Amino acid sequence: MLIPFEEEYKKKYYSLIDQIFDSNFWSDGKMLALFEEKFSEYANLNSVALSNGGTALLSIFHYLNVKNYEVIIPTNTFYATSVAAKMAGADIVYADCNRGDLCISLEDIKKKVNSNTKAVVVVHIGGHIAFEIEEIALFCRQNKIYLVEDCAHSHGATFLKKAAGHWGFAGAYSFYATKTLPLGEGGMVVTKDQDFVDWLKIYRNYGKKIVNGKVSYPMKDGFNYRMSEFTAALGVVQLERLPKILDWKRMLADKYDKIFSNRVHFPPGMESGFYKYIVFDYSLKHETGKVFSYSDFGHAIDGTDKQKSVSFPNSDWISEHHKCPPIYLGWEHAEKTTDELRYLLIGKQ
Ligand SMILES: Cc1ncc(COP(=O)(O)O)c(C=O)c1O
């Protein structure tokens, strides 16, 4: 099936591409500034675009200088979260998740934290915000530990009307091809910290600073983490299209809510962006990949499960018990009635 992208948005995209050709800037131009401005409005946070979600995470860990410190990461995430912290020199300590929201458990964070813990990473798994985010943020503040949010799944999600990235020092979004707001490749750091914003703009450009045409290199370990003008132009259009994508997903989720009682149940104030729709203990006739399963778990990939006697009972349970009925934009059966979908997915009238 083709990835849907309606004619009206193609036309908008082509007109922005024309503007890029007319401007003669294929990088570091007006589209990047416009995408960052629009994303800042969307998230209500400062936004700096980078080449992908992994480099967005890496930049946060570099800035926080996690080298030789411990960073607590949920084992139930994509390995990118761990690799980014490792590349910045951190020692990874894995934590378990909750069964209710699939996100890192505060109870396990409390067991893993010590005087060498520099940061805790919350990954908002599946499209909603971690249910314990307020309590985790408070715990981190009280213990002077940085909170980092991995927002790769959480476009369109809000909790208490705040977008992902509001609780931590910074958040990292991914625009990989399968995400709710896909650009093929791309990432965005969101933060309230203006010094970090200034640092990022140098970091993503080989440590180069340009003021009134005068070039200097104040940073020695920057690299090329830039986003091109063409990707940024698609970002502008996709952000405009995001409400339509979310309406479509929420329309399907409303039907699924009537079919599946054993599922993730959101607390008051939570709006999921439905990167995935997550159910437990159903046998499904149509499904997409699980959010994550045992072979994706950081401790399983690192092999630390064999070296130490670590146990992550809730992550193991999630891996075994959850499934995801399709909720990707354009799924061919989405317009069917609830009864038809029930029959299609679980074979019951
Ligand atoms: C939870 C999580 N974090 C980070 C990433 C990395 O993003 P990217 O592929 O844009 O580098 C992904 C997936 O792509 C992800 O699922």
Ligand as a Chemical Component Dictionary entry (heavy atoms), coordinates in Angstrom:
data_LIG
# 
_chem_comp.id                   LIG 
_chem_comp.type                 NON-POLYMER 
_chem_comp.pdbx_formal_charge   0 
_chem_comp.three_letter_code    LIG 
# 
loop_
_chem_comp_atom.comp_id 
_chem_comp_atom.atom_id 
_chem_comp_atom.alt_atom_id 
_chem_comp_atom.type_symbol 
_chem_comp_atom.charge 
_chem_comp_atom.model_Cartn_x 
_chem_comp_atom.model_Cartn_y 
_chem_comp_atom.model_Cartn_z 
_chem_comp_atom.pdbx_ordinal 
LIG C1 C1 C 0 11.737 5.269 21.150 1  
LIG C2 C2 C 0 12.630 5.685 20.019 2  
LIG N1 N1 N 0 13.659 6.512 20.266 3  
LIG C3 C3 C 0 14.477 6.936 19.286 4  
LIG C4 C4 C 0 14.301 6.529 17.982 5  
LIG C5 C5 C 0 15.293 6.963 16.971 6  
LIG O1 O1 O 0 14.787 7.815 16.005 7  
LIG P1 P1 P 0 15.478 7.891 14.546 8  
LIG O2 O2 O 0 15.157 6.627 13.828 9  
LIG O3 O3 O 0 14.867 9.097 13.922 10 
LIG O4 O4 O 0 16.955 8.049 14.763 11 
LIG C6 C6 C 0 13.212 5.672 17.670 12 
LIG C7 C7 C 0 12.882 5.174 16.353 13 
LIG O5 O5 O 0 13.142 5.406 15.310 14 
LIG C8 C8 C 0 12.358 5.235 18.719 15 
LIG O6 O6 O 0 11.334 4.410 18.485 16 
# 
loop_
_chem_comp_bond.comp_id 
_chem_comp_bond.atom_id_1 
_chem_comp_bond.atom_id_2 
_chem_comp_bond.value_order 
_chem_comp_bond.pdbx_ordinal 
LIG C1 C2 SING 1  
LIG C2 N1 SING 2  
LIG C2 C8 DOUB 3  
LIG N1 C3 DOUB 4  
LIG C3 C4 SING 5  
LIG C4 C5 SING 6  
LIG C4 C6 DOUB 7  
LIG C5 O1 SING 8  
LIG O1 P1 SING 9  
LIG P1 O2 DOUB 10 
LIG P1 O3 SING 11 
LIG P1 O4 SING 12 
LIG C6 C7 SING 13 
LIG C6 C8 SING 14 
LIG C7 O5 DOUB 15 
LIG C8 O6 SING 16 
# 
